[in-house]
Amino acid sequence: SSSFALEKHPNSPMTAKQILEVIQKEGLKETSGTSPLACLNAMLHTNTRVGDGTFFKIPGKSGLYALKVS
């Protein structure tokens, strides 16, 4: 769902909050939980540390993520 959010805006790196807003607006994933933003932040952080992760963090920009393009 977070990758779909970034696919919809391929040329626009987004913060976790912006990604969550797209997910909720587009109904891409159920976000009923105590802290969906914290869960998304943790997933993005973990995914960017893996060599073959789907996302990457924009260097020099705090909390901005983009989708890796193959």
C-alpha positions as CSV (number, residue, x, y, z in Angstrom):
1,S,0.0,0.0,0.0
2,S,2.8,2.4,0.7
3,S,4.5,1.5,-2.5
4,F,1.2,2.1,-4.3
5,A,1.0,5.6,-2.7
6,L,4.4,6.4,-4.0
7,E,3.6,4.9,-7.4
8,K,0.7,7.4,-7.7
9,H,3.2,10.2,-7.2
10,P,6.4,8.9,-8.8
11,N,8.3,12.2,-9.1
12,S,7.4,13.4,-5.6
13,P,9.3,12.0,-2.6
14,M,6.9,11.9,0.4
15,T,7.1,11.9,4.2
16,A,5.5,9.0,6.1
17,K,2.6,11.3,7.0
18,Q,2.0,12.2,3.3
19,I,2.2,8.5,2.3
20,L,-0.3,7.6,5.1
21,E,-2.7,10.4,3.9
22,V,-2.7,8.9,0.3
23,I,-3.2,5.4,1.7
24,Q,-6.2,6.6,3.7
25,K,-7.6,8.8,1.0
26,E,-7.4,6.1,-1.7
27,G,-8.5,3.3,0.7
28,L,-5.3,1.3,-0.2
29,K,-5.1,-0.4,3.2
30,E,-7.1,-0.6,6.5
31,T,-5.5,1.8,8.9
32,S,-7.5,1.3,12.0
33,G,-5.0,0.9,14.7
34,T,-3.7,2.8,17.6
35,S,-0.9,4.4,15.6
36,P,-0.8,3.7,11.9
37,L,1.7,6.5,11.4
38,A,4.2,4.9,13.8
39,C,3.7,1.5,12.1
40,L,4.3,3.1,8.7
41,N,7.4,4.9,9.9
42,A,8.8,1.7,11.3
43,M,8.2,-0.2,8.1
44,L,9.8,2.5,6.0
45,H,12.8,2.8,8.3
46,T,13.3,-1.0,8.3
47,N,12.8,-1.3,4.5
48,T,15.3,1.4,3.6
49,R,18.0,-0.4,5.6
50,V,17.6,-3.6,3.6
51,G,19.8,-3.8,0.5
52,D,16.9,-5.0,-1.7
53,G,14.2,-2.8,-0.1
54,T,11.4,-1.2,-2.1
55,F,12.0,2.3,-0.8
56,F,15.0,4.6,-0.2
57,K,15.4,7.6,1.9
58,I,16.3,10.9,0.1
59,P,19.8,11.8,1.2
60,G,20.0,15.1,3.1
61,K,16.3,15.3,3.6
62,S,14.8,14.3,6.9
63,G,12.1,11.8,6.6
64,L,11.5,11.9,2.8
65,Y,11.1,8.6,1.0
66,A,10.8,7.5,-2.6
67,L,10.3,4.3,-4.5
68,K,13.3,2.5,-5.9
69,V,13.1,2.2,-9.7
70,S,14.5,-0.9,-11.3
